Amino acid sequence: MRKMKLKSHKVVTILYLDVRSKDVYNQRPLLGANTLIYDSTGNGRPIYIPANVLAKAKYDEKIPLILGHENKHFILGFINNIKYNVITKMLYGDINVDKRWNKTVLRKFSEGVNGLSVEFGSIDKSQGYFDQVIELHLTRVAIVDNPAYSGSVVY
């Protein structure tokens, strides 16, 4: 049996948040299934995450939250309470920002830095013109600006 190589992906979901809301951080969408996602590092080959794979995604109890992908060692907080919704076919999680960074994060959201980019490692299988994810492990979530478009897309 051929050993499969673990690939790294970064998928962005745009957040439209009312920063005055008390639940601005509760059960935010992280990653969706059953759609082609174009990976900027994948040489134009999209990836596809089936619902059954997303439902079984692996992750630590607390996933680090960072500002931008470049600052991977500067932790703003974490994502936890991750739940898969069988109706929407999406993973949702609670955003927990350290108190000292809360005003900064809310300001970034109000300035339009409203993307969550979920970093994950996966084992993929070639399916003609796209790669199908067959195993998935969430590693980090970054707050990013200028996502490519609404929905899920690799940033």
GIQUI-V783440 format. One record per residue. RES is the residue in three letters. PHI is phi in whole degrees, -180 to 180 (999 if undefined). Layout:
# GIQUI-V783440
RES PHI
RES PHI
This chain:
# GIQUI-V783440
MET 999
ARG -75
LYS -76
MET -91
LYS -91
LEU -77
LYS -107
SER -108
HIS -134
LYS -133
VAL -115
VAL -103
THR -121
ILE -75
LEU -106
TYR -109
LEU -114
ASP -91
VAL -68
ARG -85
SER -72
LYS -72
ASP -103
VAL -55
TYR -104
ASN -89
GLN 45
ARG -87
PRO -67
LEU -112
LEU -157
GLY -112
ALA -111
ASN 63
THR -144
LEU -77
ILE -120
TYR -89
ASP -95
SER -64
THR -96
GLY -100
ASN 53
GLY 83
ARG -89
PRO -75
ILE -114
TYR -132
ILE -110
PRO -67
ALA -57
ASN -66
VAL -75
LEU -64
ALA -62
LYS -103
ALA -56
LYS -100
TYR -167
ASP -76
GLU -60
LYS -126
ILE -97
PRO -59
LEU -110
ILE -127
LEU -104
GLY 76
HIS -73
GLU -72
ASN -99
LYS -67
HIS -101
PHE -102
ILE -88
LEU -87
GLY 170
PHE -155
ILE -111
ASN -144
ASN 53
ILE -77
LYS -136
TYR -97
ASN -101
VAL -70
ILE -79
THR -85
LYS 59
MET -133
LEU -93
TYR -123
GLY -153
ASP -89
ILE -91
ASN -118
VAL -102
ASP -57
LYS -53
ARG -70
TRP -108
ASN -60
LYS -62
THR -64
VAL -65
LEU -62
ARG -64
LYS -60
PHE -59
SER -69
GLU -83
GLY 98
VAL -81
ASN -122
GLY -113
LEU -109
SER -106
VAL -90
GLU -93
PHE -149
GLY -102
SER -147
ILE -106
ASP -114
LYS -127
SER -67
GLN -128
GLY 78
TYR -95
PHE -141
ASP -105
GLN -97
VAL -75
ILE -113
GLU -152
LEU -142
HIS -135
LEU -73
THR -118
ARG -161
VAL -128
ALA -115
ILE -86
VAL -133
ASP -109
ASN 51
PRO -62
ALA -64
TYR -165
SER -63
GLY 110
SER -109
VAL -154
VAL -76
TYR -105
